[in-house]
Amino acid sequence: MRLLRKILIVIFTIAVIIGAFAGLGYTGYQYVQNQKKLNEKIRTTQAVRGDLKVVLKESATLKPKKSVEIKSKVNGRIVDLFYDAGAEIESGSVIAQLDREEYIRELELASKDLERAQQEWDGLTPFGEIVTDPEVISPTQTEKLVDQILIEYGARKVNYVNM
């Protein structure tokens, strides 16, 4: 028993010594860390009265809250522009002038197409009636030809009116 008691006393003493060293080590570590914080250099300067110069350099893409797409009823090259970008425009205002030459050319072509279709139609009706003489044209061919010419005439007339 005495031996066991001596062993326990030795173990307890060693544990107390190890604990004391650990406590001293931790305290030393804390001290060193605090010294490092105290030794950090802090930049300071004298305050001087004066104006501050603030420079801001940024790049960005501006997007409008509202945008309007303008389309013309006819195609053409713009000859004159009456407003600058971003200007306020009243409803019904003329914004730009288009080159009329191309439009006039298209109108002349459509007019000639309509004239040709009218001549073809008149060729079918020389006396105000459609030729139905079987010796001249068979009824089936007449119906197909009349339908085709009516369709072409109608299309050319619509094209001319829409110019």
N, CA, C and O atoms as a DFTB+ gen file, in Angstrom:
652 C
 N C O
     1  1       0.792      -1.178       0.000
     2  2       0.000       0.000       0.000
     3  2       0.843       1.254       0.000
     4  3       0.553       2.251      -0.660
     5  1       1.885       1.147       0.765
     6  2       2.789       2.280       0.810
     7  2       3.386       2.534      -0.560
     8  3       3.585       3.678      -0.969
     9  1       3.656       1.493      -1.232
    10  2       4.239       1.627      -2.569
    11  2       3.235       2.293      -3.514
    12  3       3.593       3.161      -4.311
    13  1       2.030       1.891      -3.414
    14  2       0.973       2.466      -4.253
    15  2       0.794       3.943      -3.920
    16  3       0.593       4.765      -4.814
    17  1       0.864       4.266      -2.677
    18  2       0.722       5.649      -2.246
    19  2       1.880       6.482      -2.757
    20  3       1.660       7.611      -3.197
    21  1       3.093       5.979      -2.720
    22  2       4.258       6.702      -3.224
    23  2       4.127       6.921      -4.740
    24  3       4.458       7.993      -5.247
    25  1       3.644       5.903      -5.451
    26  2       3.487       6.019      -6.912
    27  2       2.446       7.090      -7.229
    28  3       2.631       7.885      -8.151
    29  1       1.359       7.114      -6.471
    30  2       0.316       8.115      -6.717
    31  2       0.833       9.524      -6.416
    32  3       0.495      10.467      -7.131
    33  1       1.620       9.674      -5.404
    34  2       2.180      10.981      -5.058
    35  2       3.128      11.446      -6.169
    36  3       3.109      12.617      -6.548
    37  1       3.940      10.552      -6.681
    38  2       4.882      10.894      -7.761
    39  2       4.095      11.298      -9.022
    40  3       4.424      12.293      -9.669
    41  1       3.071      10.532      -9.359
    42  2       2.263      10.834     -10.552
    43  2       1.566      12.177     -10.369
    44  3       1.529      12.978     -11.303
    45  1       1.014      12.441      -9.190
    46  2       0.333      13.699      -8.926
    47  2       1.313      14.873      -9.022
    48  3       0.979      15.914      -9.587
    49  1       2.500      14.710      -8.481
    50  2       3.522      15.759      -8.505
    51  2       3.932      16.054      -9.948
    52  3       4.074      17.215     -10.333
    53  1       4.121      15.005     -10.737
    54  2       4.504      15.192     -12.151
    55  2       3.376      15.923     -12.894
    56  3       3.640      16.797     -13.720
    57  1       2.132      15.567     -12.603
    58  2       0.990      16.209     -13.259
    59  2       0.921      17.681     -12.891
    60  3       0.631      18.520     -13.743
    61  1       1.188      18.007     -11.614
    62  2       1.162      19.410     -11.182
    63  2       2.280      20.183     -11.871
    64  3       2.073      21.322     -12.291
    65  1       3.450      19.585     -11.992
    66  2       4.586      20.254     -12.644
    67  2       4.268      20.494     -14.130
    68  3       4.523      21.577     -14.656
    69  1       3.709      19.474     -14.800
    70  2       3.351      19.619     -16.225
    71  2       2.284      20.706     -16.373
    72  3       2.362      21.522     -17.291
    73  1       1.297      20.726     -15.489
    74  2       0.245      21.752     -15.528
    75  2       0.825      23.138     -15.322
    76  3       0.410      24.093     -15.978
    77  1       1.796      23.251     -14.401
    78  2       2.416      24.552     -14.140
    79  2       3.160      25.029     -15.383
    80  3       3.059      26.197     -15.758
    81  1       3.919      24.116     -16.033
    82  2       4.640      24.486     -17.260
    83  2       3.656      24.887     -18.384
    84  3       3.898      25.842     -19.123
    85  1       2.568      24.152     -18.492
    86  2       1.574      24.463     -19.519
    87  2       0.965      25.833     -19.255
    88  3       0.805      26.624     -20.184
    89  1       0.629      26.122     -18.024
    90  2       0.064      27.427     -17.672
    91  2       1.049      28.544     -17.944
    92  3       0.678      29.584     -18.487
    93  1       2.326      28.333     -17.565
    94  2       3.350      29.345     -17.830
    95  2       3.552      29.535     -19.344
    96  3       3.724      30.660     -19.815
    97  1       3.528      28.436     -20.091
    98  2       3.691      28.526     -21.555
    99  2       2.558      29.319     -22.196
   100  3       2.793      30.158     -23.066
   101  1       1.332      29.051     -21.763
   102  2       0.183      29.760     -22.325
   103  2       0.250      31.243     -21.980
   104  3      -0.029      32.095     -22.824
   105  1       0.622      31.549     -20.741
   106  2       0.748      32.940     -20.318
   107  2       1.826      33.644     -21.131
   108  3       1.645      34.790     -21.541
   109  1       2.944      32.969     -21.366
   110  2       4.022      33.544     -22.186
   111  2       3.558      33.790     -23.620
   112  3       3.887      34.812     -24.222
   113  1       2.799      32.854     -24.155
   114  2       2.282      32.992     -25.523
   115  2       1.378      34.227     -25.621
   116  3       1.492      35.012     -26.562
   117  1       0.479      34.389     -24.640
   118  2      -0.411      35.544     -24.626
   119  2       0.388      36.847     -24.542
   120  3       0.050      37.829     -25.203
   121  1       1.430      36.854     -23.741
   122  2       2.265      38.036     -23.574
   123  2       2.931      38.413     -24.903
   124  3       2.956      39.584     -25.280
   125  1       3.463      37.422     -25.599
   126  2       4.145      37.676     -26.877
   127  2       3.149      38.216     -27.905
   128  3       3.473      39.135     -28.656
   129  1       1.942      37.651     -27.942
   130  2       0.927      38.119     -28.898
   131  2       0.535      39.568     -28.610
   132  3       0.381      40.364     -29.536
   133  1       0.377      39.908     -27.354
   134  2       0.037      41.284     -26.985
   135  2       1.154      42.247     -27.361
   136  3       0.887      43.370     -27.788
   137  1       2.401      41.817     -27.208
   138  2       3.539      42.663     -27.573
   139  2       3.571      42.918     -29.087
   140  3       3.905      44.018     -29.528
   141  1       3.224      41.900     -29.872
   142  2       3.192      42.068     -31.331
   143  2       2.145      43.113     -31.723
   144  3       2.386      43.950     -32.593
   145  1       0.970      43.055     -31.064
   146  2      -0.079      44.018     -31.370
   147  2       0.349      45.429     -30.988
   148  3       0.031      46.390     -31.688
   149  1       1.062      45.550     -29.889
   150  2       1.509      46.867     -29.449
   151  2       2.590      47.424     -30.367
   152  3       2.698      48.640     -30.530
   153  1       3.381      46.556     -30.962
   154  2       4.487      47.001     -31.811
   155  2       4.063      47.291     -33.262
   156  3       4.878      47.775     -34.047
   157  1       2.806      47.004     -33.631
   158  2       2.357      47.300     -34.991
   159  2       2.392      48.799     -35.214
   160  3       1.996      49.578     -34.347
   161  1       2.882      49.208     -36.416
   162  2       2.990      50.631     -36.707
   163  2       1.659      51.144     -37.240
   164  3       1.020      50.502     -38.074
   165  1       1.262      52.283     -36.758
   166  2       0.029      52.928     -37.191
   167  2       0.421      54.218     -37.888
   168  3       1.163      55.036     -37.342
   169  1      -0.092      54.392     -39.113
   170  2       0.244      55.603     -39.865
   171  2      -0.606      56.762     -39.365
   172  3      -1.824      56.638     -39.235
   173  1       0.016      57.843     -39.096
   174  2      -0.695      59.047     -38.668
   175  2      -0.130      60.229     -39.434
   176  3       0.972      60.166     -39.979
   177  1      -0.894      61.297     -39.468
   178  2      -0.440      62.521     -40.124
   179  2      -1.100      63.709     -39.451
   180  3      -2.066      63.558     -38.702
   181  1      -0.576      64.878     -39.723
   182  2      -1.139      66.099     -39.161
   183  2      -2.343      66.523     -39.996
   184  3      -2.295      66.463     -41.225
   185  1      -3.401      66.941     -39.356
   186  2      -4.580      67.435     -40.058
   187  2      -4.300      68.842     -40.567
   188  3      -3.761      69.681     -39.845
   189  1      -4.675      69.090     -41.825
   190  2      -4.458      70.401     -42.437
   191  2      -5.784      70.862     -43.033
   192  3      -6.503      70.062     -43.632
   193  1      -6.112      72.128     -42.879
   194  2      -7.354      72.667     -43.428
   195  2      -7.154      72.910     -44.929
   196  3      -6.130      73.452     -45.346
   197  1      -8.155      72.500     -45.745
   198  2      -8.070      72.701     -47.193
   199  2      -9.198      71.966     -47.905
   200  3     -10.047      71.337     -47.274
   201  1      -9.188      72.058     -49.224
   202  2     -10.205      71.390     -50.039
   203  2      -9.779      69.961     -50.321
   204  3      -8.601      69.667     -50.524
   205  1     -10.766      69.086     -50.326
   206  2     -10.509      67.691     -50.672
   207  2     -10.721      67.514     -52.167
   208  3     -11.686      68.032     -52.731
   209  1      -9.838      66.797     -52.793
   210  2      -9.985      66.510     -54.218
   211  2     -10.384      65.045     -54.341
   212  3      -9.605      64.144     -54.030
   213  1     -11.612      64.826     -54.803
   214  2     -12.128      63.470     -54.942
   215  2     -12.205      63.150     -56.431
   216  3     -12.843      63.872     -57.197
   217  1     -11.558      62.076     -56.830
   218  2     -11.577      61.644     -58.225
   219  2     -12.226      60.272     -58.272
   220  3     -11.804      59.348     -57.577
   221  1     -13.250      60.148     -59.094
   222  2     -13.961      58.883     -59.235
   223  2     -13.889      58.468     -60.692
   224  3     -14.346      59.189     -61.579
   225  1     -13.317      57.313     -60.928
   226  2     -13.214      56.800     -62.294
   227  2     -14.020      55.516     -62.374
   228  3     -13.689      54.520     -61.730
   229  1     -15.083      55.547     -63.172
   230  2     -15.954      54.385     -63.346
   231  2     -16.320      54.268     -64.811
   232  3     -16.267      55.246     -65.557
   233  1     -16.680      53.103     -65.206
   234  2     -17.231      52.912     -66.546
   235  2     -18.536      52.145     -66.395
   236  3     -18.668      51.265     -65.545
   237  1     -19.494      52.502     -67.240
   238  2     -20.806      51.866     -67.128
   239  2     -21.511      51.919     -68.471
   240  3     -21.109      52.650     -69.376
   241  1     -22.546      51.147     -68.581
   242  2     -23.404      51.168     -69.761
   243  2     -24.748      51.729     -69.330
   244  3     -25.403      51.188     -68.440
   245  1     -25.146      52.807     -69.964
   246  2     -26.424      53.428     -69.628
   247  2     -27.519      52.791     -70.465
   248  3     -27.378      52.618     -71.675
   249  1     -28.603      52.448     -69.803
   250  2     -29.744      51.867     -70.500
   251  2     -30.953      52.758     -70.245
   252  3     -31.228      53.111     -69.098
   253  1     -31.676      53.125     -71.295
   254  2     -32.844      53.987     -71.093
   255  2     -33.976      53.233     -70.404
   256  3     -34.105      52.016     -70.538
   257  1     -34.789      53.977     -69.670
   258  2     -35.952      53.363     -69.032
   259  2     -36.992      52.995     -70.079
   260  3     -37.716      52.010     -69.941
   261  1     -37.051      53.805     -71.127
   262  2     -38.061      53.604     -72.154
   263  2     -37.409      53.822     -73.512
   264  3     -36.668      54.789     -73.692
   265  1     -37.673      52.947     -74.460
   266  2     -37.155      53.147     -75.811
   267  2     -38.277      52.901     -76.809
   268  3     -39.210      52.143     -76.545
   269  1     -38.169      53.550     -77.949
   270  2     -39.198      53.455     -78.974
   271  2     -38.529      53.063     -80.283
   272  3     -37.509      53.635     -80.669
   273  1     -39.109      52.089     -80.955
   274  2     -38.595      51.679     -82.261
   275  2     -39.476      52.327     -83.324
   276  3     -40.695      52.161     -83.323
   277  1     -38.838      53.069     -84.231
   278  2     -39.574      53.789     -85.260
   279  2     -39.359      53.083     -86.588
   280  3     -38.227      52.802     -86.981
   281  1     -40.467      52.799     -87.280
   282  2     -40.383      52.148     -88.587
   283  2     -41.175      52.970     -89.595
   284  3     -42.208      53.556     -89.273
   285  1     -40.668      52.999     -90.807
   286  2     -41.340      53.700     -91.883
   287  2     -42.247      52.738     -92.635
   288  3     -41.998      51.533     -92.660
   289  1     -43.301      53.270     -93.247
   290  2     -44.192      52.424     -94.035
   291  2     -43.547      52.018     -95.353
   292  3     -43.918      51.008     -95.951
   293  1     -42.573      52.815     -95.803
   294  2     -41.875      52.510     -97.054
   295  2     -40.381      52.397     -96.786
   296  3     -39.861      52.959     -95.822
   297  1     -39.705      51.661     -97.655
   298  2     -38.254      51.539     -97.546
   299  2     -37.598      52.701     -98.275
   300  3     -38.178      53.274     -99.197
   301  1     -36.402      53.038     -97.860
   302  2     -35.675      54.099     -98.550
   303  2     -34.493      54.570     -97.735
   304  3     -34.333      54.234     -96.561
   305  1     -33.668      55.364     -98.402
   306  2     -32.483      55.925     -97.765
   307  2     -32.856      57.267     -97.149
   308  3     -33.562      58.056     -97.777
   309  1     -32.391      57.541     -95.928
   310  2     -32.705      58.798     -95.247
   311  2     -31.866      59.906     -95.868
   312  3     -30.642      59.804     -95.939
   313  1     -32.547      60.985     -96.323
   314  2     -31.870      62.123     -96.937
   315  2     -31.639      63.214     -95.906
   316  3     -30.571      63.825     -95.876
   317  1     -32.637      63.465     -95.057
   318  2     -32.539      64.543     -94.082
   319  2     -33.155      64.084     -92.763
   320  3     -34.203      63.437     -92.753
   321  1     -32.503      64.421     -91.652
   322  2     -32.972      64.065     -90.316
   323  2     -33.280      65.362     -89.580
   324  3     -32.399      66.209     -89.431
   325  1     -34.517      65.531     -89.117
   326  2     -34.963      66.796     -88.552
   327  2     -34.764      66.925     -87.044
   328  3     -34.898      68.023     -86.503
   329  1     -34.447      65.831     -86.353
   330  2     -34.266      65.873     -84.898
   331  2     -32.963      65.181     -84.525
   332  3     -32.512      64.268     -85.217
   333  1     -32.364      65.626     -83.427
   334  2     -31.171      64.961     -82.891
   335  2     -31.602      63.830     -81.969
   336  3     -32.741      63.800     -81.503
   337  1     -30.689      62.900     -81.707
   338  2     -30.974      61.787     -80.801
   339  2     -31.269      62.338     -79.408
   340  3     -30.541      63.196     -78.909
   341  1     -32.329      61.848     -78.788
   342  2     -32.687      62.256     -77.435
   343  2     -33.608      63.463     -77.381
   344  3     -34.062      63.835     -76.300
   345  1     -33.898      64.090     -78.529
   346  2     -34.763      65.270     -78.539
   347  2     -36.222      64.853     -78.347
   348  3     -36.617      63.744     -78.705
   349  1     -37.014      65.763     -77.774
   350  2     -38.437      65.492     -77.607
   351  2     -39.141      65.730     -78.933
   352  3     -38.877      66.717     -79.621
   353  1     -40.034      64.822     -79.283
   354  2     -40.744      64.901     -80.557
   355  2     -42.237      64.828     -80.273
   356  3     -42.698      63.968     -79.523
   357  1     -42.979      65.737     -80.877
   358  2     -44.433      65.734     -80.693
   359  2     -45.062      64.699     -81.606
   360  3     -44.502      64.347     -82.644
   361  1     -46.207      64.225     -81.218
   362  2     -46.926      63.225     -82.002
   363  2     -47.292      63.809     -83.367
   364  3     -47.780      64.936     -83.456
   365  1     -47.055      63.040     -84.422
   366  2     -47.388      63.468     -85.774
   367  2     -46.295      64.262     -86.461
   368  3     -46.464      64.660     -87.613
   369  1     -45.171      64.506     -85.784
   370  2     -44.078      65.269     -86.381
   371  2     -43.337      64.436     -87.410
   372  3     -43.229      63.216     -87.287
   373  1     -42.824      65.126     -88.442
   374  2     -41.992      64.465     -89.445
   375  2     -40.585      64.385     -88.871
   376  3     -39.996      65.406     -88.516
   377  1     -40.051      63.183     -88.781
   378  2     -38.743      62.967     -88.162
   379  2     -37.629      63.009     -89.197
   380  3     -36.566      63.581     -88.958
   381  1     -37.882      62.397     -90.347
   382  2     -36.844      62.306     -91.371
   383  2     -37.483      62.340     -92.747
   384  3     -38.674      62.074     -92.909
   385  1     -36.661      62.676     -93.738
   386  2     -37.121      62.660     -95.122
   387  2     -36.377      61.555     -95.853
   388  3     -35.153      61.455     -95.775
   389  1     -37.133      60.728     -96.563
   390  2     -36.544      59.616     -97.304
   391  2     -36.294      60.026     -98.747
   392  3     -36.950      60.924     -99.275
   393  1     -35.334      59.351     -99.378
   394  2     -35.049      59.562    -100.791
   395  2     -36.245      59.057    -101.592
   396  3     -36.629      57.894    -101.465
   397  1     -36.835      59.921    -102.416
   398  2     -38.064      59.570    -103.131
   399  2     -37.800      58.823    -104.431
   400  3     -38.724      58.222    -104.979
   401  1     -36.581      58.839    -104.940
   402  2     -36.295      58.223    -106.236
   403  2     -36.640      56.736    -106.249
   404  3     -37.293      56.259    -107.177
   405  1     -36.211      56.012    -105.237
   406  2     -36.483      54.574    -105.179
   407  2     -37.990      54.317    -105.073
   408  3     -38.513      53.396    -105.700
   409  1     -38.671      55.125    -104.287
   410  2     -40.118      54.971    -104.119
   411  2     -40.835      55.256    -105.437
   412  3     -41.772      54.548    -105.805
   413  1     -40.390      56.300    -106.148
   414  2     -41.004      56.646    -107.437
   415  2     -40.766      55.529    -108.445
   416  3     -41.660      55.195    -109.223
   417  1     -39.558      54.946    -108.436
   418  2     -39.248      53.823    -109.328
   419  2     -40.170      52.634    -109.050
   420  3     -40.711      52.031    -109.978
   421  1     -40.343      52.302    -107.774
   422  2     -41.227      51.193    -107.406
   423  2     -42.668      51.484    -107.815
   424  3     -43.388      50.585    -108.251
   425  1     -43.089      52.744    -107.673
   426  2     -44.443      53.134    -108.068
   427  2     -44.626      52.991    -109.574
   428  3     -45.667      52.518    -110.030
   429  1     -43.623      53.397    -110.349
   430  2     -43.698      53.256    -111.809
   431  2     -43.768      51.785    -112.212
   432  3     -44.544      51.416    -113.093
   433  1     -42.947      50.937    -111.559
   434  2     -42.981      49.501    -111.865
   435  2     -44.345      48.902    -111.535
   436  3     -44.887      48.113    -112.309
   437  1     -44.889      49.277    -110.396
   438  2     -46.206      48.765    -110.008
   439  2     -47.275      49.263    -110.973
   440  3     -48.207      48.530    -111.303
   441  1     -47.140      50.507    -111.426
   442  2     -48.094      51.061    -112.385
   443  2     -48.033      50.301    -113.708
   444  3     -49.070      50.005    -114.302
   445  1     -46.816      49.984    -114.173
   446  2     -46.653      49.208    -115.409
   447  2     -47.206      47.796    -115.241
   448  3     -47.834      47.267    -116.159
   449  1     -46.982      47.179    -114.079
   450  2     -47.542      45.850    -113.809
   451  2     -49.065      45.891    -113.867
   452  3     -49.698      45.006    -114.443
   453  1     -49.641      46.917    -113.269
   454  2     -51.095      47.059    -113.273
   455  2     -51.609      47.272    -114.698
   456  3     -52.638      46.719    -115.085
   457  1     -50.886      48.072    -115.466
   458  2     -51.270      48.329    -116.858
   459  2     -51.226      47.038    -117.679
   460  3     -52.131      46.766    -118.469
   461  1     -50.164      46.244    -117.485
   462  2     -50.035      44.959    -118.179
   463  2     -51.185      44.016    -117.801
   464  3     -51.771      43.360    -118.662
   465  1     -51.492      43.961    -116.521
   466  2     -52.590      43.102    -116.067
   467  2     -53.915      43.572    -116.660
   468  3     -54.767      42.760    -117.023
   469  1     -54.080      44.903    -116.752
   470  2     -55.309      45.452    -117.348
   471  2     -55.401      45.060    -118.825
   472  3     -56.478      44.723    -119.315
   473  1     -54.260      45.107    -119.535
   474  2     -54.246      44.718    -120.950
   475  2     -54.564      43.232    -121.107
   476  3     -55.303      42.843    -122.011
   477  1     -54.001      42.403    -120.223
   478  2     -54.301      40.966    -120.280
   479  2     -55.788      40.725    -120.027
   480  3     -56.409      39.885    -120.678
   481  1     -56.340      41.457    -119.091
   482  2     -57.763      41.320    -118.786
   483  2     -58.605      41.779    -119.977
   484  3     -59.586      41.134    -120.347
   485  1     -58.204      42.906    -120.568
   486  2     -58.928      43.411    -121.739
   487  2     -58.823      42.440    -122.911
   488  3     -59.748      42.338    -123.717
   489  1     -57.696      41.723    -123.013
   490  2     -57.532      40.720    -124.060
   491  2     -58.510      39.573    -123.883
   492  3     -58.933      38.965    -124.866
   493  1     -58.871      39.272    -122.662
   494  2     -59.854      38.216    -122.403
   495  2     -61.271      38.689    -122.690
   496  3     -62.144      37.893    -123.033
   497  1     -61.487      39.968    -122.549
   498  2     -62.840      40.513    -122.729
   499  2     -62.836      41.575    -123.830
   500  3     -62.980      42.760    -123.527
   501  1     -62.673      41.183    -125.117
   502  2     -62.591      42.178    -126.182
   503  2     -63.895      42.954    -126.393
   504  3     -63.851      44.114    -126.804
   505  1     -65.018      42.363    -126.128
   506  2     -66.297      43.042    -126.333
   507  2     -67.068      43.158    -125.023
   508  3     -68.297      43.232    -125.028
   509  1     -66.364      43.172    -123.925
   510  2     -67.005      43.283    -122.623
   511  2     -67.426      41.945    -122.063
   512  3     -67.974      41.884    -120.962
   513  1     -67.184      40.869    -122.795
   514  2     -67.520      39.535    -122.315
   515  2     -66.297      38.642    -122.447
   516  3     -65.427      38.878    -123.285
   517  1     -66.244      37.626    -121.617
   518  2     -65.134      36.679    -121.689
   519  2     -65.351      35.778    -122.895
   520  3     -66.455      35.281    -123.120
   521  1     -64.270      35.569    -123.683
   522  2     -64.347      34.718    -124.871
   523  2     -64.542      33.285    -124.418
   524  3     -63.711      32.739    -123.693
   525  1     -65.633      32.678    -124.842
   526  2     -65.917      31.294    -124.447
   527  2     -66.123      30.399    -125.664
   528  3     -66.628      29.284    -125.534
   529  1     -65.741      30.872    -126.830
   530  2     -65.907      30.086    -128.057
   531  2     -65.040      28.842    -127.956
   532  3     -63.821      28.961    -127.833
   533  1     -65.633      27.644    -128.006
   534  2     -64.865      26.414    -127.839
   535  2     -63.764      26.254    -128.883
   536  3     -62.749      25.608    -128.625
   537  1     -63.969      26.846    -130.069
   538  2     -62.940      26.704    -131.092
   539  2     -61.714      27.540    -130.754
   540  3     -60.605      27.203    -131.168
   541  1     -61.894      28.617    -130.014
   542  2     -60.766      29.483    -129.661
   543  2     -60.038      28.924    -128.440
   544  3     -58.828      28.703    -128.478
   545  1     -60.792      28.697    -127.347
   546  2     -60.203      28.192    -126.101
   547  2     -61.189      27.207    -125.487
   548  3     -62.398      27.436    -125.510
   549  1     -60.671      26.112    -124.940
   550  2     -61.554      25.157    -124.269
   551  2     -62.035      25.760    -122.945
   552  3     -61.330      26.579    -122.357
   553  1     -63.223      25.370    -122.464
   554  2     -63.760      25.937    -121.216
   555  2     -62.830      25.738    -120.014
   556  3     -62.718      26.625    -119.168
   557  1     -62.176      24.604    -119.933
   558  2     -61.269      24.351    -118.803
   559  2     -60.093      25.318    -118.839
   560  3     -59.706      25.887    -117.818
   561  1     -59.532      25.493    -120.031
   562  2     -58.418      26.433    -120.164
   563  2     -58.877      27.854    -119.867
   564  3     -58.140      28.638    -119.269
   565  1     -60.088      28.183    -120.283
   566  2     -60.624      29.522    -120.046
   567  2     -60.748      29.785    -118.551
   568  3     -60.341      30.842    -118.068
   569  1     -61.300      28.841    -117.829
   570  2     -61.462      29.018    -116.381
   571  2     -60.112      29.197    -115.690
   572  3     -59.946      30.075    -114.844
   573  1     -59.151      28.348    -116.064
   574  2     -57.817      28.452    -115.447
   575  2     -57.169      29.787    -115.780
   576  3     -56.592      30.444    -114.914
   577  1     -57.271      30.187    -117.064
   578  2     -56.657      31.438    -117.503
   579  2     -57.315      32.634    -116.823
   580  3     -56.632      33.557    -116.379
   581  1     -58.653      32.613    -116.743
   582  2     -59.374      33.711    -116.082
   583  2     -58.984      33.784    -114.611
   584  3     -58.715      34.869    -114.097
   585  1     -58.951      32.656    -113.938
   586  2     -58.560      32.639    -112.522
   587  2     -57.154      33.189    -112.335
   588  3     -56.909      34.008    -111.449
   589  1     -56.241      32.735    -113.172
   590  2     -54.844      33.174    -113.059
   591  2     -54.735      34.676    -113.301
   592  3     -54.058      35.376    -112.548
   593  1     -55.393      35.177    -114.341
   594  2     -55.296      36.608    -114.653
   595  2     -56.001      37.436    -113.584
   596  3     -55.525      38.514    -113.231
   597  1     -57.121      36.954    -113.067
   598  2     -57.800      37.676    -111.979
   599  2     -56.912      37.783    -110.743
   600  3     -56.845      38.832    -110.102
   601  1     -56.238      36.691    -110.421
   602  2     -55.338      36.702    -109.255
   603  2     -54.193      37.676    -109.484
   604  3     -53.877      38.482    -108.609
   605  1     -53.562      37.606    -110.672
   606  2     -52.451      38.518    -110.971
   607  2     -52.923      39.966    -110.978
   608  3     -52.247      40.848    -110.450
   609  1     -54.087      40.208    -111.580
   610  2     -54.631      41.567    -111.641
   611  2     -54.898      42.095    -110.231
   612  3     -54.543      43.227    -109.903
   613  1     -55.523      41.268    -109.411
   614  2     -55.809      41.681    -108.034
   615  2     -54.536      41.964    -107.247
   616  3     -54.461      42.950    -106.515
   617  1     -53.529      41.093    -107.399
   618  2     -52.263      41.285    -106.677
   619  2     -51.571      42.560    -107.121
   620  3     -51.054      43.308    -106.292
   621  1     -51.556      42.814    -108.424
   622  2     -50.894      44.026    -108.926
   623  2     -51.656      45.279    -108.507
   624  3     -51.052      46.312    -108.215
   625  1     -52.978      45.185    -108.480
   626  2     -53.777      46.333    -108.059
   627  2     -53.529      46.641    -106.579
   628  3     -53.390      47.802    -106.193
   629  1     -53.477      45.593    -105.761
   630  2     -53.186      45.777    -104.329
   631  2     -51.800      46.376    -104.151
   632  3     -51.610      47.277    -103.334
   633  1     -50.834      45.881    -104.911
   634  2     -49.465      46.400    -104.841
   635  2     -49.441      47.875    -105.226
   636  3     -48.751      48.671    -104.590
   637  1     -50.194      48.245    -106.270
   638  2     -50.237      49.636    -106.728
   639  2     -50.903      50.531    -105.688
   640  3     -50.414      51.625    -105.407
   641  1     -52.012      50.075    -105.119
   642  2     -52.748      50.867    -104.127
   643  2     -51.917      51.059    -102.862
   644  3     -51.984      52.117    -102.237
   645  1     -51.142      50.061    -102.480
   646  2     -50.336      50.145    -101.252
   647  2     -49.084      50.986    -101.419
   648  3     -48.398      51.251    -100.431
   649  1     -48.766      51.408    -102.612
   650  2     -47.570      52.240    -102.835
   651  2     -47.726      53.584    -102.207
   652  3     -46.821      54.414    -102.293
